[in-house]
Amino acid sequence: MKRYIRHAAAFCALLLIALLVNATRVQVFQAGSLDANEANRRNAIVRFEQPRGDILVDGRPVTGSRDTGEQLRYERTYRNGPLYAPVTGYASQVYGTTFLEHAEDDILSGTDPMLAPLPLWNDITRAQNPGGKVETTIKAAVQQAAYAGLGGKRGAVAALEPSTGKILALVSAPSYDPERLSGTDRAVADTWAELNGSATKPMLNRAIRQTYPPGSTFKVVTAAAALDAGEVTDLDAPTKSPNPYTLPGTSTQLTNEVDGCKNASLRYAFQWSCNTVFAKLGVDTGLTPMVGTARDFGFNDSGLRIPSSVAASNFDTSMDRAQLGLSAIGQYDTRATPLQMAMVAAAVANGGSVKAPHLVDRTTTEDGDVVDATGARTLRQAMNPGTAAQLREMMAQVVDEGTGTNAAIPGVTVGGKTGTAQHGIDNSGTPYAWFISWAQAADDPEPSVAVAVVVEDAAADRGDISGGGSAAPIAKAVMEAAIGAH
Amino acid sequence: MAGTSAGTAPPAVPAVRVPRRRGTELTLLVVAVLLSVYGYCAVGLAKNDTVPPGAAGYGAGLGVLALVAHLAVRLRAPYADPLLLPIAVLLNGLGLVLIYRLDLETPHDEAAPAQLIWSTVGVGLFIAVVLSLRDHRLLQRYAYLSVVTALALMIVPILFPAVNGARIWIRIGGFSIQPGEFAKILLAVFFASYLAANRNALAYTGRTLWRFKRLQLPTGRVLGPIVAIWLLSVGVLVLERDLGTSLLFFGLFVILLYVATGRIGWIAVGLLLAALGAFAVGSLEPHVHSRVEDWLHPFASIEAGRGPNQLAQSLFAFAAGGMLGTGLGLGHSILIGFAAKSDFILATAGEELGLSGLCAIFLLYALLVERGFRAGLALRDAFGRLLAIGLASILALQVFVIAGGVMGLIPLTGMAMPFLAQGGSSVVTNWIIVALLIRVSDSARGQPVPAEAA
């Protein structure tokens, strides 16, 4: 019998070994994938266990946290939510994060290893760092001016500091309050359905995620390409362009809204936005130089991060001459984000150098120790400095006595370019009103702000829509605020 | 060879003094109580940054229970194995800590106070058994009374409504007991007694199957009653959907039959029957079928968009613990839901104590089982041997079935982790099992020195 008892004991030992092996399998070898399983609520619980770090504008938080005492404990709150929504995005228990809340999530949620007092400290102590802070480059006054300027009309504003690439304002209208997406209750789901179902797409960040045909504002790029390529050497020389201009290889005739465009000089054509002159100029300059210059300004770049990703602006790389002519005046397939057009204005204002646009000035720990700081970084040289100087001169004339006089600020040098972009099938849609500009205060050595405004208000009477009429006053308000805050 | 004497007197019986080791037991008990109190304080510190207000009372209560039990053992079972009682106290104390810890997450549904009362009842019965049962062989006389009582206990819950799919509870007023738990011991007593009485007939008579001597089957007259009882008990449990316990009875029966007769054939037949039964029940019975499906595809409900089921949550908990655990009070195994304190208590241990803590717990159970087997080996009477092996096997099988179930090794069957899980009947039963093991180990170690010298 003793022998059989030993056998039975061995059987029990076998059961024990099976348990130990299985425990090791689950707790060691499968632990990684189980921890990472999306249905594992632990990640969410740990994530919301502490208040989230704040996003700062002008050194003051525009976000907050509320202790709910629930399982997912801290909910995000926002001050001036609709105003800053295109900057902050939302941080929702249910729907995740967007924009800065998403791009800087590691800092805000405290998981970034750089927040630890010592390397590997947290791995040893299993402690979690308090959430860090994200200081934005946004100026509250500029953001306010842009938001008030749009006044709820559908559209967007992007404002940059040309010499550094700092984003001073990023506004999209209509907007929404991201706080309504915080939490887990029924109201959050209702809000989500309502916002997503809305025809006005309030959660669309029009400033960086929506591309529009840039219309005549693209003539800045065409002019830069033509000047750099030597297609035009004298701003005041006649351009030998007919009126109307028949697009090469077609019978389509291009006309102008203004008189005096036949054989106009580049200066005159820019000042009064002659379509015929610029379409022909684009065709004469040729596809390769046009594509090259557009690319140097930032078109066709799908990798731009501010740190949120920016939708790629488009300038087609293979076109026939007629398509190129249309593209040269910002039509056909040419599309740009408001941020991209602000970069165009900023490049002109900054001697042709395109600075990397960025929204985060620096990130810090909760105590204010700097984790990472963003400095000025040059993306590309879009044009020769001489060309930039000529464009500055021409843009200033647009505001002085051209299509952009609505943007003039007394005592300040302002350069601008209007645009009215046709879109829709057979151009049936209400045109988009564009204005891009920069401003230089009298005592400043260089322009301190560049702005792009687009207004897509479908309610407006079609005849009223023009860059100079609806967009330029908004740009003016933004530039005034920027110079005042400068 | 201490007492040699010269001269013509017949050689004296060597005075072999069997060490009683009661001091060892007391020391280990102190360690077990201190460890439990430490765990209790750790939970409070982790959750509320203060030592829990009941820490002193908890420590005193557990200490008094342990001390009284120790005194009973000292008085009536002085040669008993010194490891049994401390391991039981430690597991019970740890179970109370884990339940208290989970209570903090469910403030309106506290289970620890009731568990403390049941533990006290369990220790009370432990003491009663140790004091009143002078010789385990007495139980042999009550074999048939045991089996009748066991069957009655198992049949009664059929008259009561099902709870969570199983008809294994009796509810009277606010109390609910699980009579099947007590039936375990009674059935072990019956099996041990019957097999001890008939083991020669079982081992050496009967027909040979296919000329293989080892597959010789005993005559129906000898085998009949025990198979009938066993089939009846398993059948009742299947009716009650208490699969864990039917598996336990099956395993217990096969192990004891093998130990009593030494026939490999029993194991072969047992495994064959088990496989057939498991396949039949698993594919025909919907409740069991879903358990098998969950085991094969623990994440199917997540993929179907219904969120993680209990088994998936349990696996998440074990994974979150990793090697060292999150620390007592710092895990989130409450996500498992309603069975977190009972069937799934091990997941809390796995999450908060980690693989290292889990190994320690498994080794405590292993020691308990091993001590049972050791007592069985040292005993001289067949009944005592089979009883010790049966009781130890009950513990081993319970631990394997429930731990394997909540960790995805085998399909999940509702069963209580001995001493750890919430459940009054289970705690009480396990205390009685330990009391019986104390009794048989006392007989094993305290037997008079072999009589041939006298």
HADDOCK unambig.tbl for C-alpha pairs under 7 A between the chains (distance, minus, plus):
assign (segid A and resid 1 and name CA) (segid B and resid 259 and name CA) 6.25 0.50 0.50
assign (segid A and resid 1 and name CA) (segid B and resid 260 and name CA) 6.63 0.50 0.50
assign (segid A and resid 2 and name CA) (segid B and resid 377 and name CA) 6.06 0.50 0.50
assign (segid A and resid 4 and name CA) (segid B and resid 259 and name CA) 4.90 0.50 0.50
assign (segid A and resid 4 and name CA) (segid B and resid 262 and name CA) 5.82 0.50 0.50
assign (segid A and resid 5 and name CA) (segid B and resid 259 and name CA) 5.68 0.50 0.50
assign (segid A and resid 8 and name CA) (segid B and resid 255 and name CA) 6.63 0.50 0.50
assign (segid A and resid 9 and name CA) (segid B and resid 373 and name CA) 6.70 0.50 0.50
assign (segid A and resid 12 and name CA) (segid B and resid 396 and name CA) 6.40 0.50 0.50
assign (segid A and resid 15 and name CA) (segid B and resid 400 and name CA) 6.40 0.50 0.50
assign (segid A and resid 19 and name CA) (segid B and resid 400 and name CA) 6.97 0.50 0.50
assign (segid A and resid 19 and name CA) (segid B and resid 404 and name CA) 6.36 0.50 0.50
assign (segid A and resid 20 and name CA) (segid B and resid 359 and name CA) 6.79 0.50 0.50
assign (segid A and resid 22 and name CA) (segid B and resid 409 and name CA) 6.60 0.50 0.50
assign (segid A and resid 23 and name CA) (segid B and resid 355 and name CA) 6.82 0.50 0.50
assign (segid A and resid 24 and name CA) (segid B and resid 355 and name CA) 6.88 0.50 0.50
assign (segid A and resid 26 and name CA) (segid B and resid 318 and name CA) 6.76 0.50 0.50
assign (segid A and resid 26 and name CA) (segid B and resid 319 and name CA) 6.08 0.50 0.50
assign (segid A and resid 27 and name CA) (segid B and resid 318 and name CA) 5.68 0.50 0.50
assign (segid A and resid 27 and name CA) (segid B and resid 319 and name CA) 4.57 0.50 0.50
assign (segid A and resid 27 and name CA) (segid B and resid 321 and name CA) 6.79 0.50 0.50
assign (segid A and resid 27 and name CA) (segid B and resid 322 and name CA) 4.69 0.50 0.50
assign (segid A and resid 27 and name CA) (segid B and resid 323 and name CA) 6.62 0.50 0.50
assign (segid A and resid 27 and name CA) (segid B and resid 355 and name CA) 6.40 0.50 0.50
assign (segid A and resid 28 and name CA) (segid B and resid 322 and name CA) 5.84 0.50 0.50
assign (segid A and resid 28 and name CA) (segid B and resid 323 and name CA) 6.65 0.50 0.50
assign (segid A and resid 31 and name CA) (segid B and resid 319 and name CA) 4.24 0.50 0.50
assign (segid A and resid 31 and name CA) (segid B and resid 320 and name CA) 6.81 0.50 0.50
assign (segid A and resid 31 and name CA) (segid B and resid 322 and name CA) 6.55 0.50 0.50
assign (segid A and resid 34 and name CA) (segid B and resid 316 and name CA) 5.66 0.50 0.50
assign (segid A and resid 34 and name CA) (segid B and resid 319 and name CA) 6.16 0.50 0.50
assign (segid A and resid 35 and name CA) (segid B and resid 316 and name CA) 6.44 0.50 0.50
assign (segid A and resid 35 and name CA) (segid B and resid 319 and name CA) 6.37 0.50 0.50
assign (segid A and resid 35 and name CA) (segid B and resid 320 and name CA) 6.27 0.50 0.50
assign (segid A and resid 39 and name CA) (segid B and resid 302 and name CA) 6.76 0.50 0.50
assign (segid A and resid 39 and name CA) (segid B and resid 307 and name CA) 6.35 0.50 0.50
assign (segid A and resid 39 and name CA) (segid B and resid 308 and name CA) 6.25 0.50 0.50
assign (segid A and resid 40 and name CA) (segid B and resid 316 and name CA) 6.54 0.50 0.50
assign (segid A and resid 42 and name CA) (segid B and resid 332 and name CA) 6.83 0.50 0.50
